[in-house]
Amino acid sequence: MARPAVARVASIMLDCNDLDGMVSFWGAILEVKEKNRFPGYVWMTRISRGGPALAFQQVSEKKAAKNRLHLDLSTADPEALISHIEELGGVRLHDHDIAGFHWTVCADPEGNEFCVTKSD
């Protein structure tokens, strides 16, 4: 059997209730812009060169449990980013430290968790 072609992550799709609100929040956090829009869907520009795009799918049901997949964001100044997240309607949930590695769990305005760490 021949090996299948290698796949790449083209986009990370996030279900949401408030499509425009989530596009605005994540666009500001990641400094990405709307690229394509269809009824109930928005794809943003790529998160980084050659990396995946963040995309949003509008759904009617509310988030019910902890995410099974989340983003880890790194930045030179985590506290400044967390303050920006809070200004945009996100929240700081928990701070963690294991063997000198520190990260903060935050949530976007719809409760989707993600982590913020200091970049190397």
Backbone torsions as a table, in degrees:
resi	resn	phi	psi	omega
1	MET	NA	131.4	-179.4
2	ALA	-72.2	145.3	177.0
3	ARG	-68.7	134.3	178.3
4	PRO	-69.2	159.3	176.8
5	ALA	-60.0	146.2	178.5
6	VAL	-72.1	133.8	179.4
7	ALA	-92.7	154.6	172.5
8	ARG	-127.7	153.8	177.8
9	VAL	-80.5	111.3	-179.3
10	ALA	-84.1	-39.8	178.4
11	SER	-154.0	157.5	174.5
12	ILE	-112.1	115.1	-174.9
13	MET	-94.0	128.5	-180.0
14	LEU	-115.9	120.3	174.9
15	ASP	-70.7	144.7	-179.2
16	CYS	-154.7	161.3	175.0
17	ASN	-93.8	-45.4	-178.0
18	ASP	-101.1	89.3	-174.8
19	LEU	-57.1	-52.1	-177.4
20	ASP	-66.0	-36.8	178.1
21	GLY	-64.0	-41.7	-179.9
22	MET	-71.6	-37.8	176.1
23	VAL	-60.6	-42.9	179.7
24	SER	-65.9	-47.5	-178.9
25	PHE	-60.2	-56.7	-176.0
26	TRP	-69.9	-31.9	175.2
27	GLY	-60.2	-41.4	179.7
28	ALA	-71.1	-40.0	-178.5
29	ILE	-67.7	-44.4	-174.7
30	LEU	-97.8	-3.1	-176.5
31	GLU	53.5	50.8	174.9
32	VAL	-120.0	159.4	-176.8
33	LYS	-119.5	161.3	175.9
34	GLU	-66.5	132.3	179.9
35	LYS	-109.8	-48.5	-179.6
36	ASN	-134.6	141.5	177.7
37	ARG	-135.9	133.9	172.9
38	PHE	-132.9	163.2	179.3
39	PRO	-53.0	116.4	178.6
40	GLY	83.3	2.0	-177.6
41	TYR	-139.5	142.6	172.2
42	VAL	-140.4	132.6	171.5
43	TRP	-109.6	135.0	178.5
44	MET	-95.1	170.0	171.9
45	THR	-66.5	164.7	-176.8
46	ARG	-60.0	145.0	-179.9
47	ILE	-66.2	-38.9	176.2
48	SER	-148.6	165.1	-178.5
49	ARG	-56.4	121.5	-179.5
50	GLY	78.0	-5.1	-178.9
51	GLY	-87.9	-179.6	-179.3
52	PRO	-76.0	164.7	172.7
53	ALA	-97.2	153.8	170.6
54	LEU	-93.7	136.6	-178.3
55	ALA	-134.2	158.7	-176.0
56	PHE	-130.8	138.3	177.4
57	GLN	-123.0	121.6	179.7
58	GLN	-76.7	129.1	179.1
59	VAL	-129.7	160.7	-178.5
60	SER	-88.2	-29.7	-177.2
61	GLU	-78.8	147.2	177.6
62	LYS	-80.5	157.4	174.7
63	LYS	-62.3	133.2	-173.4
64	ALA	-114.2	-22.1	-174.9
65	ALA	-149.2	178.7	178.5
66	LYS	-61.9	142.9	177.0
67	ASN	-59.8	144.4	172.1
68	ARG	-91.7	-14.6	178.7
69	LEU	-139.5	136.5	177.8
70	HIS	-145.0	163.7	177.6
71	LEU	-90.1	143.7	168.8
72	ASP	-109.9	118.4	179.8
73	LEU	-103.5	137.1	175.9
74	SER	-120.5	146.7	-176.7
75	THR	-155.1	156.2	178.1
76	ALA	-66.4	-29.0	-176.8
77	ASP	-130.9	83.5	-177.3
78	PRO	-57.2	-40.4	-178.1
79	GLU	-64.4	-37.6	176.9
80	ALA	-65.4	-41.6	178.3
81	LEU	-64.8	-43.0	179.4
82	ILE	-62.7	-39.7	175.7
83	SER	-60.8	-42.1	178.1
84	HIS	-63.5	-42.8	177.1
85	ILE	-57.2	-46.3	-179.8
86	GLU	-65.8	-39.0	177.2
87	GLU	-61.4	-31.9	-178.2
88	LEU	-87.6	1.5	177.4
89	GLY	105.3	0.4	175.2
90	GLY	-83.1	174.1	-179.4
91	VAL	-135.9	151.7	172.1
92	ARG	-88.4	127.8	-177.4
93	LEU	-103.7	-53.6	-174.1
94	HIS	-149.3	147.3	171.0
95	ASP	-109.1	141.1	-178.6
96	HIS	-133.1	150.3	175.8
97	ASP	-147.7	121.1	176.0
98	ILE	-129.0	117.8	177.4
99	ALA	50.9	41.7	178.3
100	GLY	85.2	-3.9	175.8
101	PHE	-95.3	119.3	-175.7
102	HIS	-110.0	139.1	171.6
103	TRP	-147.6	157.4	179.6
104	THR	-121.4	130.1	174.7
105	VAL	-89.7	127.1	177.7
106	CYS	-122.2	172.6	174.6
107	ALA	-136.9	144.3	175.9
108	ASP	-77.1	178.1	-176.8
109	PRO	-59.9	-17.6	177.8
110	GLU	-101.9	6.9	175.3
111	GLY	91.2	5.4	177.5
112	ASN	-73.4	122.7	-176.3
113	GLU	-78.7	148.3	172.5
114	PHE	-154.9	162.0	-177.0
115	CYS	-112.9	151.3	176.6
116	VAL	-124.2	127.8	178.7
117	THR	-130.6	165.6	174.9
118	LYS	-81.6	133.4	178.9
119	SER	-73.8	154.6	-179.5
120	ASP	-70.3	NA	NA
